[in-house]
Amino acid sequence: MQISTNFLFDRASKQMGSLQNDLAKSQAQISAQKQVMSPSDAPDQNSVITRLKSVLSHNEGYTKALESVNARLQSETTTLSSSNDLLVRLKELAIQANSATQGKTTRAAIATEMKGIRDQLLSLANSTDTTGNYIFSGSKVNTPAFSSDANGVVTYQGDQTRMSVAVGDQRNIAINRPGTNAFVRVVRTDGAGITTGLGFFQAIDDLITGVKATDGTGGPAMSRGISEMDDLQRGVVLAQAESGTDMKVVEQQNAVLDDTQLNLKTALASVEDLDMAAAITKMQKQLLSLEAAQASFAKVSQLSLFKYIG
């Protein structure tokens, strides 16, 4: 069987072309430090990489949502803590005023301080978060939670809606608390045994009015008002505890997401990142093979039938 010179040239050229392509691919992989340079190189492996990156992206979205929830809960917790401190002071002043030793002038001064505390509480109840949304207005985040009319009567303007955001594929966390769940109403029973609901701020206003009007001997109205302060404080403390529990849930979910992200990144690295030591060794072998093929081709190209005639 005769082997033509063209055949030898074609075979050598194809061999060198293949070796050059393999070397170029290895060089590109090393430069990018990636195993797969294009989807066609390894369709199955590229599919796994795409899926892992998609899950990582989703989890990063959940992490950002948790950051937003945590910031809002911190604002809520701080507000409720300050409100509780003010209620403690308010009760102290009421007890101080409910004494026969206090004169009219002193009681007037106490009532003035209590009115200032009441106004501070109203300001806190209308607090906003870092994005400017009202914390205690339910879903009506652009509306102040509580509003005073011309007579100073305070009413709740929000709603009872509790909103939530997804912080996991099957996990949602509430991001708000209606104002009436923290600044609670009290139930008041009159002398005839009839009960009525009374707003948070109305209960405080009634107590302040009682401090101004009392002659210092106390009485049922003052005792009732001091007792209602306990109910108001209980509502704020309970809301503060719930807010703290929610922050703990956020912390735990963050830990879960951190672990998940670490596992996903490890899995992604195993199918996407290049083993540099192995890749460099492979490239060096390809380079030696190419050099050998080029040397062989050079010798073949110098062959001539006439050198063997004579």
DRENDO-1510 file (C-alpha; in Angstrom, 1 decimal, always signed):
<recs>
REC; n; res; u; v; w
REC; 1; MET; +0.0; +0.0; +0.0 .
REC; 2; GLN; +1.4; +3.4; -1.0 .
REC; 3; ILE; +1.3; +6.3; +1.3 .
REC; 4; SER; +1.5; +9.7; -0.4 .
REC; 5; THR; +3.4; +12.7; +0.7 .
REC; 6; ASN; +0.1; +14.7; +0.9 .
REC; 7; PHE; -1.4; +12.1; +3.3 .
REC; 8; LEU; +1.6; +12.4; +5.6 .
REC; 9; PHE; +1.3; +16.2; +5.5 .
REC; 10; ASP; -2.4; +16.2; +6.1 .
REC; 11; ARG; -2.2; +13.8; +9.0 .
REC; 12; ALA; +0.7; +15.8; +10.6 .
REC; 13; SER; -1.2; +19.1; +10.1 .
REC; 14; LYS; -4.4; +17.7; +11.7 .
REC; 15; GLN; -2.4; +16.3; +14.6 .
REC; 16; MET; -0.7; +19.7; +15.3 .
REC; 17; GLY; -4.0; +21.5; +14.9 .
REC; 18; SER; -5.7; +19.3; +17.5 .
REC; 19; LEU; -2.7; +19.7; +19.8 .
REC; 20; GLN; -2.8; +23.5; +19.4 .
REC; 21; ASN; -6.5; +23.6; +20.1 .
REC; 22; ASP; -6.1; +21.5; +23.3 .
REC; 23; LEU; -3.3; +23.7; +24.4 .
REC; 24; ALA; -5.2; +26.9; +23.7 .
REC; 25; LYS; -8.2; +25.5; +25.7 .
REC; 26; SER; -5.9; +24.7; +28.6 .
REC; 27; GLN; -4.4; +28.1; +28.5 .
REC; 28; ALA; -7.8; +29.8; +28.5 .
REC; 29; GLN; -8.9; +27.6; +31.4 .
REC; 30; ILE; -5.8; +28.6; +33.4 .
REC; 31; SER; -6.3; +32.2; +32.6 .
REC; 32; ALA; -10.0; +32.2; +33.7 .
REC; 33; GLN; -9.3; +29.6; +36.5 .
REC; 34; LYS; -12.5; +27.8; +35.3 .
REC; 35; GLN; -13.1; +24.2; +34.2 .
REC; 36; VAL; -15.8; +25.0; +31.6 .
REC; 37; MET; -15.2; +27.9; +29.2 .
REC; 38; SER; -18.4; +27.5; +27.1 .
REC; 39; PRO; -21.6; +25.4; +27.6 .
REC; 40; SER; -20.8; +23.2; +24.6 .
REC; 41; ASP; -17.6; +22.0; +26.3 .
REC; 42; ALA; -19.5; +20.1; +29.0 .
REC; 43; PRO; -23.3; +20.5; +28.8 .
REC; 44; ASP; -24.1; +18.5; +31.9 .
REC; 45; GLN; -21.5; +20.2; +34.0 .
REC; 46; ASN; -22.6; +23.6; +32.7 .
REC; 47; SER; -26.2; +22.7; +33.7 .
REC; 48; VAL; -25.1; +22.0; +37.3 .
REC; 49; ILE; -23.1; +25.2; +37.4 .
REC; 50; THR; -26.1; +27.2; +36.2 .
REC; 51; ARG; -28.4; +25.6; +38.7 .
REC; 52; LEU; -26.1; +26.2; +41.6 .
REC; 53; LYS; -25.6; +29.9; +40.7 .
REC; 54; SER; -29.3; +30.3; +40.4 .
REC; 55; VAL; -29.8; +28.9; +44.0 .
REC; 56; LEU; -27.0; +31.1; +45.3 .
REC; 57; SER; -28.6; +34.2; +43.7 .
REC; 58; HIS; -32.0; +33.3; +45.3 .
REC; 59; ASN; -30.4; +32.9; +48.7 .
REC; 60; GLU; -28.5; +36.2; +48.4 .
REC; 61; GLY; -32.0; +37.8; +47.9 .
REC; 62; TYR; -33.2; +36.1; +51.1 .
REC; 63; THR; -30.2; +37.4; +52.9 .
REC; 64; LYS; -30.9; +41.0; +51.8 .
REC; 65; ALA; -34.5; +40.6; +52.9 .
REC; 66; LEU; -33.4; +39.5; +56.3 .
REC; 67; GLU; -31.2; +42.5; +56.6 .
REC; 68; SER; -34.2; +44.7; +55.9 .
REC; 69; VAL; -36.4; +42.8; +58.4 .
REC; 70; ASN; -33.7; +43.0; +61.1 .
REC; 71; ALA; -33.3; +46.7; +60.6 .
REC; 72; ARG; -37.0; +47.2; +61.0 .
REC; 73; LEU; -37.2; +45.0; +64.1 .
REC; 74; GLN; -34.3; +46.8; +65.7 .
REC; 75; SER; -36.2; +50.1; +65.2 .
REC; 76; GLU; -39.3; +48.6; +66.6 .
REC; 77; THR; -37.5; +47.1; +69.6 .
REC; 78; THR; -35.7; +50.4; +70.4 .
REC; 79; THR; -39.0; +52.3; +70.2 .
REC; 80; LEU; -40.8; +49.8; +72.5 .
REC; 81; SER; -38.0; +49.9; +75.0 .
REC; 82; SER; -38.1; +53.7; +75.1 .
REC; 83; SER; -41.9; +53.6; +75.5 .
REC; 84; ASN; -41.6; +51.1; +78.4 .
REC; 85; ASP; -39.2; +53.4; +80.2 .
REC; 86; LEU; -41.6; +56.3; +79.8 .
REC; 87; LEU; -44.5; +54.3; +81.1 .
REC; 88; VAL; -42.4; +53.4; +84.2 .
REC; 89; ARG; -41.8; +57.1; +84.8 .
REC; 90; LEU; -45.4; +57.9; +84.2 .
REC; 91; LYS; -46.6; +55.5; +86.8 .
REC; 92; GLU; -44.0; +56.7; +89.3 .
REC; 93; LEU; -45.3; +60.3; +88.8 .
REC; 94; ALA; -48.9; +59.1; +89.2 .
REC; 95; ILE; -48.1; +57.3; +92.5 .
REC; 96; GLN; -46.2; +60.4; +93.7 .
REC; 97; ALA; -49.2; +62.6; +92.8 .
REC; 98; ASN; -51.6; +60.2; +94.6 .
REC; 99; SER; -50.5; +61.4; +98.0 .
REC; 100; ALA; -52.1; +63.8; +100.6 .
REC; 101; THR; -48.6; +65.3; +101.1 .
REC; 102; GLN; -48.6; +66.9; +97.6 .
REC; 103; GLY; -49.9; +70.4; +97.2 .
REC; 104; LYS; -51.8; +71.8; +94.3 .
REC; 105; THR; -48.7; +73.4; +92.8 .
REC; 106; THR; -46.7; +70.2; +93.0 .
REC; 107; ARG; -49.5; +68.2; +91.4 .
REC; 108; ALA; -49.7; +70.7; +88.6 .
REC; 109; ALA; -46.0; +70.3; +88.0 .
REC; 110; ILE; -46.3; +66.5; +88.0 .
REC; 111; ALA; -49.2; +66.7; +85.6 .
REC; 112; THR; -47.1; +68.9; +83.3 .
REC; 113; GLU; -44.3; +66.4; +83.3 .
REC; 114; MET; -46.8; +63.6; +82.7 .
REC; 115; LYS; -48.2; +65.5; +79.7 .
REC; 116; GLY; -44.7; +65.8; +78.3 .
REC; 117; ILE; -44.2; +62.0; +78.6 .
REC; 118; ARG; -47.6; +61.4; +77.0 .
REC; 119; ASP; -46.5; +63.5; +74.0 .
REC; 120; GLN; -43.2; +61.6; +73.8 .
REC; 121; LEU; -45.1; +58.4; +73.7 .
REC; 122; LEU; -47.3; +59.6; +70.9 .
REC; 123; SER; -44.1; +60.6; +69.0 .
REC; 124; LEU; -42.6; +57.1; +69.6 .
REC; 125; ALA; -45.9; +55.4; +68.5 .
REC; 126; ASN; -45.5; +57.4; +65.2 .
REC; 127; SER; -41.9; +56.3; +64.7 .
REC; 128; THR; -40.6; +55.4; +61.2 .
REC; 129; ASP; -38.0; +52.8; +60.1 .
REC; 130; THR; -34.8; +53.4; +58.1 .
REC; 131; THR; -36.8; +53.7; +54.9 .
REC; 132; GLY; -39.2; +56.3; +56.3 .
REC; 133; ASN; -42.2; +53.9; +56.7 .
REC; 134; TYR; -44.3; +54.2; +59.8 .
REC; 135; ILE; -43.6; +51.2; +62.0 .
REC; 136; PHE; -46.9; +50.7; +63.8 .
REC; 137; SER; -49.4; +51.5; +61.0 .
REC; 138; GLY; -49.9; +48.0; +59.7 .
REC; 139; SER; -50.0; +48.0; +55.9 .
REC; 140; LYS; -50.6; +51.8; +55.8 .
REC; 141; VAL; -46.9; +52.5; +56.0 .
REC; 142; ASN; -47.2; +56.0; +54.6 .
REC; 143; THR; -49.8; +57.1; +57.3 .
REC; 144; PRO; -48.9; +58.0; +60.9 .
REC; 145; ALA; -50.1; +55.3; +63.2 .
REC; 146; PHE; -51.8; +57.7; +65.6 .
REC; 147; SER; -53.4; +61.1; +65.1 .
REC; 148; SER; -54.7; +63.8; +67.4 .
REC; 149; ASP; -57.8; +65.9; +66.6 .
REC; 150; ALA; -58.4; +69.5; +67.6 .
REC; 151; ASN; -59.4; +68.4; +71.0 .
REC; 152; GLY; -56.3; +66.3; +71.6 .
REC; 153; VAL; -58.2; +63.0; +71.2 .
REC; 154; VAL; -55.9; +60.4; +69.8 .
REC; 155; THR; -57.1; +57.8; +67.3 .
REC; 156; TYR; -55.4; +54.9; +65.5 .
REC; 157; GLN; -55.2; +55.5; +61.8 .
REC; 158; GLY; -53.4; +52.3; +60.7 .
REC; 159; ASP; -54.9; +48.9; +60.1 .
REC; 160; GLN; -54.5; +45.4; +61.6 .
REC; 161; THR; -52.6; +43.9; +58.6 .
REC; 162; ARG; -49.4; +42.0; +59.3 .
REC; 163; MET; -47.1; +41.9; +56.3 .
REC; 164; SER; -44.4; +39.3; +55.8 .
REC; 165; VAL; -41.5; +38.7; +53.4 .
REC; 166; ALA; -40.0; +35.5; +52.1 .
REC; 167; VAL; -36.6; +34.7; +53.8 .
REC; 168; GLY; -36.4; +31.1; +52.5 .
REC; 169; ASP; -38.0; +28.8; +50.0 .
REC; 170; GLN; -40.6; +27.8; +52.6 .
REC; 171; ARG; -40.1; +30.5; +55.3 .
REC; 172; ASN; -41.8; +33.9; +55.8 .
REC; 173; ILE; -41.2; +36.4; +58.6 .
REC; 174; ALA; -43.6; +39.1; +59.7 .
REC; 175; ILE; -42.1; +42.6; +59.3 .
REC; 176; ASN; -44.6; +44.8; +61.1 .
REC; 177; ARG; -46.8; +45.0; +64.2 .
REC; 178; PRO; -50.1; +47.0; +64.3 .
REC; 179; GLY; -50.0; +49.9; +66.8 .
REC; 180; THR; -52.9; +48.6; +68.7 .
REC; 181; ASN; -50.9; +45.4; +69.4 .
REC; 182; ALA; -48.3; +47.4; +71.3 .
REC; 183; PHE; -50.1; +50.5; +72.4 .
REC; 184; VAL; -53.1; +48.5; +73.7 .
REC; 185; ARG; -56.5; +49.5; +74.7 .
REC; 186; VAL; -57.7; +49.0; +78.3 .
REC; 187; VAL; -61.1; +47.7; +79.5 .
REC; 188; ARG; -62.7; +50.0; +82.0 .
REC; 189; THR; -65.7; +49.1; +84.2 .
REC; 190; ASP; -67.9; +51.8; +85.6 .
REC; 191; GLY; -69.9; +51.8; +88.8 .
REC; 192; ALA; -72.8; +50.1; +87.1 .
REC; 193; GLY; -70.7; +47.2; +85.9 .
REC; 194; ILE; -70.7; +48.4; +82.3 .
REC; 195; THR; -67.4; +47.8; +80.5 .
REC; 196; THR; -66.0; +50.0; +77.8 .
REC; 197; GLY; -62.8; +49.9; +75.7 .
REC; 198; LEU; -60.5; +52.8; +76.1 .
REC; 199; GLY; -57.6; +53.8; +73.8 .
REC; 200; PHE; -54.0; +53.8; +75.1 .
REC; 201; PHE; -53.6; +57.6; +75.0 .
REC; 202; GLN; -57.1; +58.3; +76.3 .
REC; 203; ALA; -56.3; +56.2; +79.5 .
REC; 204; ILE; -53.2; +58.4; +80.0 .
REC; 205; ASP; -55.1; +61.6; +79.4 .
REC; 206; ASP; -57.7; +60.6; +81.9 .
REC; 207; LEU; -55.0; +59.9; +84.5 .
REC; 208; ILE; -53.4; +63.3; +83.8 .
REC; 209; THR; -56.7; +65.0; +84.3 .
REC; 210; GLY; -57.2; +63.1; +87.5 .
REC; 211; VAL; -53.8; +64.3; +88.8 .
REC; 212; LYS; -54.8; +67.9; +88.1 .
REC; 213; ALA; -58.2; +67.6; +89.7 .
REC; 214; THR; -57.5; +65.5; +92.8 .
REC; 215; ASP; -57.1; +67.2; +96.1 .
REC; 216; GLY; -54.3; +64.8; +97.0 .
REC; 217; THR; -56.4; +62.3; +98.9 .
REC; 218; GLY; -56.4; +59.9; +96.0 .
REC; 219; GLY; -59.6; +58.1; +95.3 .
REC; 220; PRO; -61.1; +55.5; +92.9 .
REC; 221; ALA; -60.2; +57.5; +89.8 .
REC; 222; MET; -56.5; +57.7; +90.7 .
REC; 223; SER; -56.3; +54.1; +91.8 .
REC; 224; ARG; -58.0; +53.0; +88.5 .
REC; 225; GLY; -55.6; +55.2; +86.5 .
REC; 226; ILE; -52.5; +53.7; +88.1 .
REC; 227; SER; -53.9; +50.2; +87.6 .
REC; 228; GLU; -54.5; +51.0; +83.9 .
REC; 229; MET; -50.8; +52.1; +83.6 .
REC; 230; ASP; -50.0; +48.5; +84.5 .
REC; 231; ASP; -52.1; +47.3; +81.6 .
REC; 232; LEU; -50.6; +49.7; +79.2 .
REC; 233; GLN; -47.1; +48.8; +80.2 .
REC; 234; ARG; -47.9; +45.1; +80.0 .
REC; 235; GLY; -49.0; +45.5; +76.4 .
REC; 236; VAL; -45.7; +47.4; +75.5 .
REC; 237; VAL; -43.6; +44.8; +77.3 .
REC; 238; LEU; -45.3; +41.9; +75.6 .
REC; 239; ALA; -44.8; +43.5; +72.2 .
REC; 240; GLN; -41.2; +44.2; +73.0 .
REC; 241; ALA; -40.7; +40.5; +73.9 .
REC; 242; GLU; -42.4; +39.4; +70.7 .
REC; 243; SER; -40.2; +41.7; +68.7 .
REC; 244; GLY; -37.1; +40.2; +70.5 .
REC; 245; THR; -38.3; +36.7; +69.6 .
REC; 246; ASP; -38.7; +37.8; +65.9 .
REC; 247; MET; -35.1; +39.1; +65.9 .
REC; 248; LYS; -34.0; +35.8; +67.3 .
REC; 249; VAL; -35.8; +34.0; +64.4 .
REC; 250; VAL; -34.0; +36.4; +62.0 .
REC; 251; GLU; -30.7; +35.5; +63.5 .
REC; 252; GLN; -31.4; +31.8; +63.3 .
REC; 253; GLN; -32.5; +32.1; +59.7 .
REC; 254; ASN; -29.4; +34.0; +58.8 .
REC; 255; ALA; -27.3; +31.2; +60.3 .
REC; 256; VAL; -29.2; +28.7; +58.2 .
REC; 257; LEU; -28.7; +30.7; +55.0 .
REC; 258; ASP; -25.0; +31.2; +55.8 .
REC; 259; ASP; -24.5; +27.4; +56.1 .
REC; 260; THR; -26.5; +26.8; +53.0 .
REC; 261; GLN; -24.5; +29.4; +51.0 .
REC; 262; LEU; -21.2; +27.9; +52.2 .
REC; 263; ASN; -22.3; +24.4; +51.1 .
REC; 264; LEU; -23.5; +25.7; +47.7 .
REC; 265; LYS; -20.3; +27.7; +47.1 .
REC; 266; THR; -18.2; +24.6; +48.0 .
REC; 267; ALA; -20.3; +22.5; +45.5 .
REC; 268; LEU; -20.0; +25.2; +42.9 .
REC; 269; ALA; -16.2; +25.4; +43.3 .
REC; 270; SER; -15.9; +21.6; +42.8 .
REC; 271; VAL; -17.6; +21.7; +39.4 .
REC; 272; GLU; -16.5; +25.2; +38.2 .
REC; 273; ASP; -13.1; +26.1; +39.7 .
REC; 274; LEU; -10.0; +24.7; +38.1 .
REC; 275; ASP; -7.4; +22.6; +39.9 .
REC; 276; MET; -4.5; +24.9; +38.9 .
REC; 277; ALA; -1.7; +22.4; +39.7 .
REC; 278; ALA; -3.3; +19.7; +37.6 .
REC; 279; ALA; -4.1; +22.1; +34.8 .
REC; 280; ILE; -0.6; +23.5; +34.6 .
REC; 281; THR; +0.9; +19.9; +34.5 .
REC; 282; LYS; -1.6; +19.0; +31.8 .
REC; 283; MET; -0.7; +22.1; +29.8 .
REC; 284; GLN; +3.0; +21.4; +30.1 .
REC; 285; LYS; +2.4; +17.9; +28.7 .
REC; 286; GLN; +0.4; +19.3; +25.8 .
REC; 287; LEU; +3.1; +21.7; +25.1 .
REC; 288; LEU; +5.7; +18.9; +25.0 .
REC; 289; SER; +3.4; +16.9; +22.7 .
REC; 290; LEU; +3.0; +19.9; +20.4 .
REC; 291; GLU; +6.7; +20.5; +20.2 .
REC; 292; ALA; +7.3; +16.8; +19.5 .
REC; 293; ALA; +4.7; +16.9; +16.7 .
REC; 294; GLN; +6.2; +20.0; +15.2 .
REC; 295; ALA; +9.7; +18.5; +15.2 .
REC; 296; SER; +8.3; +15.3; +13.6 .
REC; 297; PHE; +6.5; +17.4; +11.0 .
REC; 298; ALA; +9.7; +19.3; +10.2 .
REC; 299; LYS; +11.5; +16.1; +9.5 .
REC; 300; VAL; +8.7; +14.7; +7.3 .
REC; 301; SER; +8.6; +17.9; +5.3 .
REC; 302; GLN; +12.3; +17.6; +4.5 .
REC; 303; LEU; +11.9; +14.1; +3.1 .
REC; 304; SER; +12.4; +13.8; -0.7 .
REC; 305; LEU; +12.3; +10.6; -2.8 .
REC; 306; PHE; +15.2; +11.9; -4.9 .
REC; 307; LYS; +17.5; +11.6; -1.9 .
REC; 308; TYR; +17.1; +7.9; -2.0 .
REC; 309; ILE; +17.6; +7.6; -5.9 .
REC; 310; GLY; +21.1; +7.3; -7.2 .
</recs>
